[in-house]
């Protein structure tokens, strides 16, 4: 504990807090770009599937999580690919369920919102003509 290095207990606690903050900044920077890339790819795949299939389901989020997890663990070989797919799918399902639940609390589903926005755009362009 090296208690003799510090003047008092508050000095020791402050030094520990500074060391923790330095390591948080150092490792936070290392992980921030990975998390950003993971979330970006996940959202692109899930949105692409939703637009292509014209419906939002849990399977879209599961597939997006599986694809993204497999992509990030591809460098570990076939076992890493399979493990990343399982891990991504396992986290994609609750994430998709949470997003769908939050959208349902808003009063309209994603499909209804997308169709309403398309209809409004069509009506606006028709009025301009």
Buried (B, 14 or more C-beta within 10 A) or exposed (E): EEEEEBEEEEEBEEEEEEEEEEEEEEEEEEEEEEEEEBEEBBEEBBBEBBEEEEBBEBBBBBBBBBBBBBBBBEEEEEEBBBBBBBBBBEBBBEBBEEBBEEBEEEEEBBEEEBEEEEEEEEEEEEEEE
